[in-house]
Amino acid sequence: MTIMLTKGDDFPVHQTSEPLAFAGTDRNFYDRYFFNGYSPDGAVFFAAAMGFYPQLGIVDAAFCAIVDGVQHNLRASRRSGGERLDLSVGPIAIHIDAPLETITLRIAPNDGPLAAELRFSGRHFPVEEPRFIRRTGTRLFMDYTRMTQNGRWSGWLSVDGGRIAVGDGWTGTRDRSWGIRPVGASEPQPPPEGNFNQFFWLWTPCHFSGRSLFFHSNDDGGGTPWNRRAVIAGDDGTESHFDAARFAVDWKAGSRRIARLTADLGAGRRLMLTPSGPVFAMSGLGYTHPVWGHGRDHGAAPVVAHDMLTAAEREWGNPLALHVQALVEAELGDGDSVHRGIGVLEQLFVGPHSPTGLTGMTDPAT
């Protein structure tokens, strides 16, 4: 008999009568951390992630930094044995200092160019987004919950031995999500409609003085949102939700990259986002990556790998830069007042989206 008790079983967090290592019956169950951060002038951008896949027996992580226009990627993977309280993969480790408030991210010196010790301090209580549920025909494609939090960063990071102090004015976002989404090796028999023939995703965490703003939208090909919400979270603990937000985009010529996004949130609130800084390729964290996709098994021994992407390699047209986060200048209109800030515009557009003129699978916007 195989014993599946893990450290988590000594905490009062069980949801079923089974040991914590057993996460339901869906092989695609996952439990994930995500972080990004950036300097006040937008010249330096970093991101990190760690994902647990209990049914696959895998945990993987990544840390990336853009300095002088080059995106450096560190990735690591190991087999988990069902243990979910060991928040380390190779040189990448997460420490929960105060749940829902502060987290420390450590990247130990390794045989690559990246190292760091970074502390995230939340500006507000995390925002629980509407539950994401999506089916492809009769097959469950996604069913997960996500919480999102803006915060401030402190500490340091190092690229090729050059140490960068992280402190006043460095901001960013973290999220935690868990549930079901496609992970691991491709299914041998996907649904007849395919697993990924249309996906329209916008996410816009932004920082303003005294408040944070989050707007996201998942739309079908006709433009009908199946998950959309805008939230303004005040540093004073207030939270305002907007369920009927509308948006429009101007495309960068010859691409599926946004040149400007405007949104009417409702109740006299207006948002405008204009890309102004580095574009980060989410493939550095494993998203849509052909080798380092989430939950892939890289063998019995832990694996650590490094690579980089130049600014030119992160332009539209490279499949490794299909899914991106772009640093943006943000304007939030509130009646006659305009608040100016900084944020990120995440973009992943596959397939058609008639309101914005997208056709085909990855055809450039016209």
C-alpha positions in Angstrom: 0.0 0.0 0.0 1.3 3.4 -1.0 1.2 6.0 1.9 0.2 9.4 0.6 0.4 11.5 3.8 2.2 14.8 3.3 3.0 17.8 5.4 -0.3 19.4 4.4 -2.2 16.7 6.3 -1.0 18.2 9.6 -3.0 21.4 8.9 -6.8 21.9 9.1 -7.2 22.5 5.4 -8.9 19.2 4.2 -11.9 19.5 1.9 -12.6 15.7 1.6 -12.1 12.6 3.6 -8.9 11.8 1.6 -5.3 12.9 2.2 -4.5 16.3 0.9 -2.3 14.8 -1.9 -5.4 13.6 -3.7 -7.0 16.5 -5.6 -10.3 15.2 -6.9 -10.4 13.1 -10.1 -9.5 15.5 -13.0 -6.0 15.1 -14.2 -5.9 18.8 -15.1 -6.2 20.1 -11.5 -3.6 22.7 -10.7 -2.7 25.2 -7.9 -0.6 28.2 -9.0 1.3 31.4 -7.9 2.0 34.3 -10.3 3.9 37.5 -9.7 5.0 40.5 -11.7 6.8 43.7 -10.8 8.4 46.8 -12.4 10.5 49.8 -11.7 8.9 53.2 -11.5 10.3 54.2 -15.0 9.3 50.8 -16.5 12.9 50.0 -17.6 13.1 46.8 -15.5 10.3 44.2 -15.4 10.3 40.8 -13.7 7.8 38.0 -13.3 7.6 34.7 -11.5 5.3 31.7 -11.2 5.1 28.3 -9.5 2.6 25.6 -10.3 1.5 22.4 -8.6 -0.2 19.6 -10.6 -1.1 16.9 -7.9 -2.6 14.4 -10.4 0.5 14.6 -12.6 3.0 14.5 -9.7 4.8 17.6 -11.0 5.7 21.0 -9.6 7.4 23.7 -11.8 8.5 27.3 -11.5 10.1 30.1 -13.4 11.6 33.5 -12.8 12.2 36.1 -15.6 13.6 39.6 -15.8 13.8 42.2 -18.6 16.9 44.4 -18.2 18.4 46.5 -21.1 15.7 45.2 -23.3 16.6 41.5 -23.0 14.3 39.0 -21.3 16.2 36.4 -19.2 14.3 33.2 -18.4 15.0 30.7 -15.6 12.8 27.6 -15.4 12.8 24.6 -13.1 10.8 21.4 -12.7 10.7 18.4 -10.4 8.4 15.5 -9.4 6.4 16.4 -6.3 5.4 13.1 -4.7 2.1 14.8 -3.8 3.7 17.3 -1.4 2.3 20.8 -1.8 3.9 22.6 1.2 7.4 22.4 -0.2 7.4 25.8 -2.1 10.7 25.4 -3.8 11.8 24.1 -7.2 15.5 24.2 -7.9 16.8 27.7 -7.1 13.3 29.2 -7.0 11.5 29.4 -3.6 8.4 31.2 -2.2 7.9 31.9 1.5 4.5 33.0 2.8 5.4 35.6 5.4 1.8 36.7 6.3 -1.0 34.9 4.3 -2.9 37.3 2.0 -0.5 40.2 2.9 3.3 39.6 2.4 5.3 37.0 0.4 9.0 36.6 -0.2 10.4 35.3 -3.5 14.0 34.0 -3.4 16.1 33.0 -6.4 19.3 31.4 -5.2 22.5 31.9 -7.1 22.7 29.2 -9.8 24.5 28.5 -13.0 22.5 31.1 -14.9 22.4 34.9 -14.8 19.5 35.5 -12.4 19.3 35.8 -8.6 17.0 37.7 -6.3 15.4 38.3 -3.0 12.1 40.2 -3.4 9.3 40.9 -0.9 5.8 41.6 -2.0 3.5 43.6 0.3 -0.1 43.8 -0.6 -1.8 47.2 -1.0 -5.3 45.8 -0.3 -7.2 42.6 0.5 -7.1 40.2 -2.5 -9.9 40.5 -5.0 -11.8 37.3 -5.7 -12.6 37.2 -9.4 -15.8 35.5 -10.7 -15.3 31.8 -11.1 -14.0 30.9 -14.5 -16.0 28.0 -16.1 -15.7 27.2 -19.8 -16.6 24.1 -21.8 -15.5 23.0 -25.3 -18.6 21.2 -26.5 -19.3 18.7 -23.7 -15.7 18.7 -22.3 -14.8 20.9 -19.3 -12.0 23.2 -20.5 -11.6 25.5 -17.5 -13.1 25.6 -14.0 -11.0 27.7 -11.5 -11.0 30.4 -9.0 -8.5 33.3 -8.9 -7.6 36.0 -6.4 -5.6 39.1 -7.5 -3.7 41.6 -5.4 -1.6 44.7 -6.2 1.3 45.4 -4.1 4.7 47.0 -3.6 8.1 45.3 -3.9 11.3 45.6 -1.9 14.7 43.8 -2.0 17.0 43.2 -4.9 17.6 41.3 -8.1 20.7 40.5 -10.0 21.3 39.9 -13.7 24.7 38.8 -14.9 26.2 39.9 -11.5 24.7 43.4 -11.8 22.7 44.0 -8.6 19.6 46.2 -8.9 18.0 47.6 -5.7 14.2 47.3 -5.5 12.4 49.7 -3.3 10.5 53.0 -3.4 8.1 53.1 -6.4 8.5 49.5 -7.4 5.0 48.0 -7.8 3.3 45.0 -9.3 0.7 42.3 -9.0 0.3 38.8 -7.7 -2.4 36.2 -8.2 -3.3 32.8 -6.9 -5.5 30.5 -8.9 -6.5 26.9 -8.5 -8.9 24.5 -10.2 -8.9 23.0 -13.7 -7.3 24.2 -16.9 -5.3 22.2 -19.6 -1.9 21.2 -18.1 0.7 18.6 -18.8 1.0 16.6 -22.0 -1.6 17.1 -24.7 -4.6 14.9 -24.5 -4.5 11.9 -26.9 -8.1 12.5 -27.9 -9.1 16.2 -27.7 -12.8 17.1 -28.2 -13.9 17.3 -31.9 -14.0 21.1 -31.6 -10.4 21.3 -30.5 -9.2 22.6 -27.1 -7.9 26.0 -28.2 -9.6 27.2 -31.4 -10.8 30.5 -29.8 -9.6 32.4 -26.8 -9.8 36.1 -26.1 -8.2 37.3 -22.9 -7.5 40.8 -21.5 -6.3 41.5 -18.0 -5.3 45.0 -16.7 -4.0 45.3 -13.2 -3.1 49.0 -12.7 -1.7 51.2 -9.8 -3.0 54.7 -9.0 -2.4 56.8 -6.0 -4.7 55.4 -3.2 -6.3 52.8 -5.3 -5.8 49.8 -7.6 -7.8 48.8 -10.7 -8.4 45.4 -12.2 -10.3 44.9 -15.5 -10.5 41.5 -17.3 -12.5 40.0 -20.1 -12.9 36.5 -21.6 -15.0 36.8 -24.7 -16.3 34.3 -27.2 -15.8 34.8 -31.0 -18.9 36.9 -31.3 -17.7 39.3 -28.5 -20.0 38.1 -25.8 -18.2 38.0 -22.5 -18.2 34.7 -20.6 -16.2 36.2 -17.7 -15.8 40.0 -17.3 -15.4 42.2 -14.3 -13.8 45.5 -13.3 -12.9 46.3 -9.7 -11.4 49.4 -8.0 -9.8 48.4 -4.7 -8.9 51.3 -2.4 -5.9 51.3 -0.1 -8.5 52.1 2.6 -10.2 48.7 2.2 -13.1 49.8 0.0 -13.9 47.8 -3.1 -16.2 48.8 -6.0 -17.3 46.2 -8.6 -18.5 47.0 -12.1 -20.2 44.2 -14.0 -21.2 45.9 -17.2 -17.9 47.3 -18.4 -17.4 47.9 -22.2 -14.2 48.3 -24.0 -12.7 49.1 -27.4 -9.2 48.6 -28.8 -7.0 50.1 -31.4 -4.6 47.6 -32.9 -0.9 48.0 -33.7 -0.7 47.6 -37.5 0.0 44.1 -38.8 -0.4 42.4 -35.4 -2.7 41.3 -32.6 -1.0 43.7 -30.2 -3.0 46.5 -28.7 -1.9 50.1 -29.3 -4.6 51.6 -27.0 -7.4 50.2 -24.9 -10.4 52.3 -23.7 -13.1 51.1 -21.4 -16.3 52.5 -20.0 -16.5 50.8 -16.6 -19.9 52.4 -15.7 -20.9 54.8 -13.0 -18.8 57.6 -14.6 -15.5 55.6 -14.5 -13.4 55.5 -17.7 -10.1 53.7 -18.4 -7.5 54.3 -21.0 -4.3 52.2 -21.4 -1.4 53.0 -23.7 1.6 50.6 -24.0 4.7 52.5 -23.0 7.4 50.0 -21.9 8.8 46.5 -22.2 6.7 43.7 -23.6 7.1 40.5 -21.6 6.6 37.1 -23.3 4.6 34.9 -21.0 6.3 31.8 -22.5 9.2 32.6 -20.2 6.9 31.4 -17.4 5.8 28.4 -19.5 2.5 29.7 -20.9 2.1 28.2 -24.4 5.7 27.1 -24.4 6.3 23.9 -26.6 8.8 22.4 -24.1 8.2 24.2 -20.8 4.4 24.2 -20.8 2.9 23.8 -17.4 3.0 20.4 -15.8 5.3 18.7 -18.3 7.4 15.8 -17.0 11.1 16.4 -17.5 12.2 13.2 -15.9 13.0 11.8 -12.4 15.9 14.2 -11.7 15.1 17.9 -11.1 15.8 20.1 -14.1 16.9 23.7 -14.3 17.2 25.6 -17.6 18.0 29.1 -18.9 17.4 31.1 -22.1 16.7 34.6 -23.2 14.6 36.6 -25.7 15.7 39.8 -27.2 13.3 42.7 -27.8 13.1 41.7 -31.5 12.3 38.1 -30.6 9.4 39.4 -28.5 7.8 41.2 -31.4 4.5 40.0 -32.9 4.9 36.9 -35.2 7.1 34.8 -32.9 4.9 32.0 -31.4 6.8 32.4 -28.1 5.4 36.0 -28.0 1.8 35.2 -28.7 0.8 35.6 -25.1 2.3 38.9 -23.6 2.1 41.4 -20.8 2.8 45.0 -21.9 3.7 47.8 -19.5 1.2 50.6 -19.9 0.5 54.2 -19.0 -2.9 54.2 -17.3 -5.6 56.9 -17.0 -8.6 56.5 -14.8 -11.4 59.0 -15.3 -13.8 59.5 -12.4 -16.3 62.2 -13.3 -14.2 65.4 -13.9 -11.1 63.9 -12.2 -8.4 62.0 -14.0 -6.0 59.8 -12.1 -2.7 58.8 -13.8 -0.8 55.6 -13.0 1.0 52.6 -14.3 0.0 49.0 -15.0 0.1 45.9 -17.2 -2.0 44.9 -20.2 -2.0 41.1 -20.6 -3.1 39.9 -24.1 -3.8 36.5 -25.5 -6.0 36.4 -28.7 -6.5 33.2 -30.6 -9.3 32.8 -33.2 -11.9 35.3 -34.2 -13.4 38.2 -32.2 -15.9 40.1 -34.4 -16.2 43.3 -32.4 -12.5 44.1 -32.7 -12.2 42.7 -36.3 -10.1 39.6 -35.6 -10.5 36.7 -38.0 -8.8 33.4 -38.5 -6.7 31.8 -35.8 -3.8 34.3 -35.5 -4.4 36.5 -38.6 -3.2 40.1 -37.9 -5.9 42.7 -37.1 -6.9 44.9 -40.0 
